[in-house]
Amino acid sequence: MAYLWKTGAAFVSAGMITGAFGAHGLRRRPDMSSDNIHAWETASSYAVYNGLAMLILSLHPRFSKHRFAGPAIIGGGLVFSGSIWCLVLARERLRMLGPVTPLGGMVMIAGYLSLIF
């Protein structure tokens, strides 16, 4: 499906852009700890991984039409990576996102596990 391909390309692009920003922009900020940089890198890496998975899934005749996997991986990936990026940039104002991150991860994992069946 075209939406999987486009979403995959968007995820890979976002992961690469945020990864580059983390490596160059965030490291220069005096308030950034090594833990924050590591969390940022994790979120960026997962965005790339999920993007590549979406590109591959979009090419598979059976899985490209799966009703749960694509939306779960996309939604879970957005929540997982997005909440980490937000927490790194605005931890004090967005503390409530802390518990949301693992929920995004669980939805993302459920999407991948659904491909087994």
MIDOSE-1310 file (N, C-alpha, C; in nm, 2 decimals, decimal comma, always signed):
residues 117
mayl	+0,08/-0,12/+0,00/+0,00/+0,00/+0,00/+0,09/+0,12/+0,00; +0,04/+0,22/-0,07/+0,12/+0,35/-0,08/+0,14/+0,42/+0,05; +0,05/+0,41/+0,14/+0,06/+0,48/+0,27/+0,18/+0,42/+0,35; +0,20/+0,29/+0,34/+0,31/+0,23/+0,41/+0,44/+0,27/+0,36
wktg	+0,45/+0,28/+0,22/+0,57/+0,32/+0,16/+0,60/+0,47/+0,20; +0,51/+0,55/+0,19/+0,53/+0,70/+0,22/+0,56/+0,72/+0,36; +0,49/+0,64/+0,45/+0,52/+0,66/+0,59/+0,66/+0,60/+0,63; +0,69/+0,50/+0,56/+0,83/+0,44/+0,58/+0,93/+0,54/+0,54
aafv	+0,91/+0,61/+0,43/+1,01/+0,71/+0,38/+1,01/+0,83/+0,48; +0,90/+0,86/+0,53/+0,89/+0,98/+0,63/+0,96/+0,94/+0,76; +0,94/+0,82/+0,80/+1,01/+0,77/+0,93/+1,16/+0,77/+0,91; +1,21/+0,72/+0,80/+1,35/+0,71/+0,77/+1,41/+0,85/+0,77
sagm	+1,34/+0,94/+0,70/+1,38/+1,08/+0,69/+1,39/+1,15/+0,82; +1,28/+1,13/+0,90/+1,27/+1,19/+1,03/+1,39/+1,14/+1,12; +1,41/+1,01/+1,12/+1,51/+0,95/+1,20/+1,65/+1,00/+1,16; +1,68/+1,02/+1,03/+1,81/+1,07/+0,99/+1,82/+1,22/+1,02
itga	+1,71/+1,30/+1,01/+1,72/+1,44/+1,04/+1,74/+1,46/+1,19; +1,66/+1,39/+1,27/+1,67/+1,40/+1,42/+1,81/+1,35/+1,47; +1,85/+1,24/+1,40/+1,99/+1,19/+1,44/+2,10/+1,29/+1,41; +2,09/+1,35/+1,30/+2,19/+1,46/+1,27/+2,18/+1,57/+1,36
fgah	+2,06/+1,61/+1,39/+2,04/+1,72/+1,49/+2,09/+1,69/+1,62; +2,07/+1,56/+1,67/+2,12/+1,52/+1,80/+2,27/+1,52/+1,80; +2,33/+1,48/+1,69/+2,48/+1,47/+1,69/+2,54/+1,60/+1,68; +2,48/+1,70/+1,62/+2,54/+1,83/+1,60/+2,48/+1,94/+1,69
glrr	+2,35/+1,95/+1,69/+2,28/+2,06/+1,76/+2,27/+2,04/+1,91; +2,21/+1,92/+1,95/+2,19/+1,89/+2,09/+2,32/+1,88/+2,17; +2,42/+1,83/+2,11/+2,55/+1,81/+2,18/+2,61/+1,95/+2,22; +2,58/+2,05/+2,15/+2,63/+2,18/+2,18/+2,56/+2,25/+2,29
rpdm	+2,44/+2,20/+2,33/+2,36/+2,27/+2,43/+2,42/+2,23/+2,57; +2,45/+2,33/+2,65/+2,51/+2,30/+2,78/+2,42/+2,22/+2,88; +2,29/+2,22/+2,86/+2,20/+2,16/+2,95/+2,17/+2,01/+2,91; +2,23/+1,96/+2,80/+2,21/+1,82/+2,76/+2,31/+1,73/+2,83
ssdn	+2,25/+1,63/+2,89/+2,33/+1,53/+2,96/+2,36/+1,41/+2,86; +2,45/+1,33/+2,89/+2,48/+1,22/+2,80/+2,36/+1,12/+2,80; +2,28/+1,11/+2,91/+2,16/+1,03/+2,91/+2,06/+1,08/+2,81; +2,04/+1,22/+2,80/+1,95/+1,28/+2,71/+2,00/+1,25/+2,56
ihaw	+2,12/+1,26/+2,54/+2,18/+1,24/+2,40/+2,15/+1,09/+2,36; +2,18/+1,00/+2,46/+2,15/+0,86/+2,43/+2,01/+0,83/+2,40; +1,92/+0,89/+2,48/+1,77/+0,87/+2,46/+1,73/+0,93/+2,32; +1,79/+1,04/+2,28/+1,76/+1,10/+2,15/+1,81/+1,01/+2,04
etas	+1,93/+0,95/+2,05/+1,98/+0,86/+1,95/+1,89/+0,74/+1,94; +1,84/+0,69/+2,06/+1,76/+0,57/+2,05/+1,63/+0,60/+1,98; +1,57/+0,71/+2,00/+1,44/+0,75/+1,93/+1,47/+0,76/+1,78; +1,58/+0,83/+1,75/+1,61/+0,84/+1,61/+1,64/+0,71/+1,54
syav	+1,71/+0,62/+1,61/+1,74/+0,49/+1,55/+1,61/+0,41/+1,53; +1,52/+0,41/+1,63/+1,39/+0,34/+1,61/+1,31/+0,39/+1,50; +1,31/+0,52/+1,48/+1,24/+0,58/+1,37/+1,29/+0,53/+1,23; +1,43/+0,52/+1,22/+1,48/+0,46/+1,10/+1,45/+0,32/+1,08
yngl	+1,46/+0,24/+1,19/+1,43/+0,09/+1,19/+1,28/+0,07/+1,14; +1,19/+0,15/+1,20/+1,05/+0,14/+1,17/+1,02/+0,18/+1,03; +1,09/+0,28/+0,98/+1,08/+0,33/+0,85/+1,12/+0,22/+0,75; +1,23/+0,16/+0,77/+1,28/+0,05/+0,69/+1,18/-0,06/+0,69
amli	+1,13/-0,10/+0,80/+1,03/-0,20/+0,81/+0,91/-0,17/+0,73; +0,86/-0,04/+0,74/+0,74/+0,00/+0,66/+0,77/-0,01/+0,51; +0,89/+0,02/+0,47/+0,92/+0,01/+0,33/+0,92/-0,13/+0,28; +0,97/-0,22/+0,36/+0,97/-0,36/+0,33/+0,83/-0,42/+0,33
lslh	+0,76/-0,39/+0,44/+0,62/-0,44/+0,45/+0,53/-0,39/+0,33; +0,56/-0,27/+0,28/+0,47/-0,22/+0,17/+0,49/-0,30/+0,05; +0,61/-0,37/+0,04/+0,63/-0,45/-0,08/+0,58/-0,59/-0,08; +0,54/-0,64/+0,04/+0,50/-0,78/+0,06/+0,35/-0,79/+0,03
prfs	+0,31/-0,88/-0,06/+0,17/-0,89/-0,10/+0,07/-0,92/+0,01; +0,11/-1,00/+0,11/+0,02/-1,03/+0,22/+0,02/-0,92/+0,33; +0,14/-0,88/+0,37/+0,15/-0,79/+0,48/+0,12/-0,65/+0,45; +0,13/-0,61/+0,32/+0,10/-0,47/+0,29/-0,05/-0,44/+0,31
khrf	-0,13/-0,55/+0,32/-0,28/-0,53/+0,34/-0,32/-0,57/+0,48; -0,23/-0,60/+0,57/-0,26/-0,63/+0,71/-0,33/-0,52/+0,78; -0,44/-0,54/+0,84/-0,52/-0,44/+0,90/-0,46/-0,38/+1,03; -0,38/-0,45/+1,10/-0,33/-0,41/+1,23/-0,19/-0,37/+1,22
agpa	-0,10/-0,45/+1,16/+0,04/-0,43/+1,17/+0,09/-0,29/+1,13; +0,06/-0,25/+1,01/+0,10/-0,12/+0,97/+0,06/+0,00/+1,06; -0,07/+0,01/+1,08/-0,11/+0,12/+1,17/-0,05/+0,11/+1,31; -0,04/-0,01/+1,37/+0,02/-0,03/+1,50/+0,17/+0,01/+1,50
iigg	+0,24/-0,03/+1,40/+0,38/+0,01/+1,40/+0,40/+0,16/+1,38; +0,32/+0,21/+1,29/+0,32/+0,36/+1,27/+0,29/+0,44/+1,39; +0,17/+0,40/+1,45/+0,13/+0,48/+1,57/+0,22/+0,46/+1,69; +0,26/+0,33/+1,71/+0,35/+0,30/+1,82/+0,48/+0,37/+1,80
glvf	+0,53/+0,37/+1,68/+0,66/+0,43/+1,65/+0,66/+0,58/+1,67; +0,55/+0,64/+1,62/+0,53/+0,79/+1,64/+0,53/+0,82/+1,79; +0,45/+0,75/+1,87/+0,44/+0,77/+2,01/+0,57/+0,75/+2,08; +0,64/+0,63/+2,05/+0,76/+0,60/+2,11/+0,87/+0,71/+2,08
sgsi	+0,90/+0,72/+1,96/+1,01/+0,82/+1,92/+0,97/+0,96/+1,95; +0,85/+1,00/+1,92/+0,80/+1,13/+1,94/+0,80/+1,17/+2,09; +0,76/+1,09/+2,17/+0,76/+1,12/+2,32/+0,90/+1,13/+2,37; +0,99/+1,05/+2,32/+1,13/+1,07/+2,37/+1,19/+1,20/+2,32
wclv	+1,17/+1,24/+2,20/+1,22/+1,36/+2,15/+1,16/+1,48/+2,22; +1,03/+1,47/+2,25/+0,97/+1,58/+2,33/+1,02/+1,59/+2,47; +1,04/+1,47/+2,53/+1,09/+1,47/+2,67/+1,24/+1,53/+2,68; +1,32/+1,49/+2,58/+1,45/+1,55/+2,58/+1,45/+1,70/+2,56
lare	+1,37/+1,75/+2,48/+1,36/+1,89/+2,45/+1,29/+1,97/+2,56; +1,19/+1,91/+2,62/+1,11/+1,99/+2,72/+1,07/+1,90/+2,84; +1,16/+1,84/+2,90/+1,13/+1,75/+3,01/+1,05/+1,81/+3,12; +1,08/+1,93/+3,16/+1,01/+1,99/+3,27/+0,86/+2,02/+3,24
rlrm	+0,84/+2,06/+3,12/+0,70/+2,09/+3,08/+0,62/+1,97/+3,03; +0,68/+1,86/+2,99/+0,61/+1,75/+2,94/+0,63/+1,62/+3,01; +0,65/+1,63/+3,14/+0,67/+1,51/+3,22/+0,57/+1,40/+3,20; +0,45/+1,44/+3,18/+0,34/+1,34/+3,16/+0,36/+1,25/+3,05
lgpv	+0,46/+1,28/+2,95/+0,49/+1,19/+2,84/+0,57/+1,07/+2,88; +0,64/+1,08/+3,00/+0,73/+0,97/+3,04/+0,66/+0,83/+3,04; +0,54/+0,82/+3,10/+0,47/+0,69/+3,09/+0,41/+0,65/+2,95; +0,41/+0,75/+2,86/+0,35/+0,72/+2,73/+0,45/+0,65/+2,64
tplg	+0,58/+0,67/+2,66/+0,68/+0,61/+2,58/+0,67/+0,46/+2,57; +0,67/+0,39/+2,69/+0,66/+0,24/+2,68/+0,53/+0,19/+2,62; +0,42/+0,27/+2,63/+0,29/+0,23/+2,56/+0,31/+0,23/+2,41; +0,38/+0,33/+2,36/+0,41/+0,34/+2,22/+0,49/+0,22/+2,18
gmvm	+0,59/+0,18/+2,26/+0,67/+0,07/+2,23/+0,59/-0,06/+2,23; +0,50/-0,07/+2,32/+0,42/-0,20/+2,33/+0,33/-0,21/+2,21; +0,27/-0,10/+2,16/+0,19/-0,10/+2,04/+0,27/-0,13/+1,92; +0,39/-0,08/+1,91/+0,48/-0,10/+1,80/+0,52/-0,25/+1,80
iagy	+0,55/-0,31/+1,91/+0,58/-0,45/+1,92/+0,46/-0,54/+1,89; +0,35/-0,50/+1,93/+0,22/-0,57/+1,90/+0,20/-0,58/+1,75; +0,23/-0,47/+1,68/+0,22/-0,46/+1,53/+0,32/-0,56/+1,47; +0,44/-0,57/+1,52/+0,53/-0,67/+1,46/+0,49/-0,81/+1,49
lsli	+0,45/-0,83/+1,61/+0,40/-0,97/+1,65/+0,28/-1,01/+1,57; +0,20/-0,92/+1,54/+0,08/-0,95/+1,46/+0,11/-1,01/+1,32; +0,23/-0,98/+1,27/+0,27/-1,03/+1,14/+0,30/-1,19/+1,15; +0,31/-1,24/+1,27/+0,33/-1,38/+1,28/+0,20/-1,46/+1,24
f	+0,09/-1,40/+1,26/-0,04/-1,47/+1,24/-0,10/-1,44/+1,11
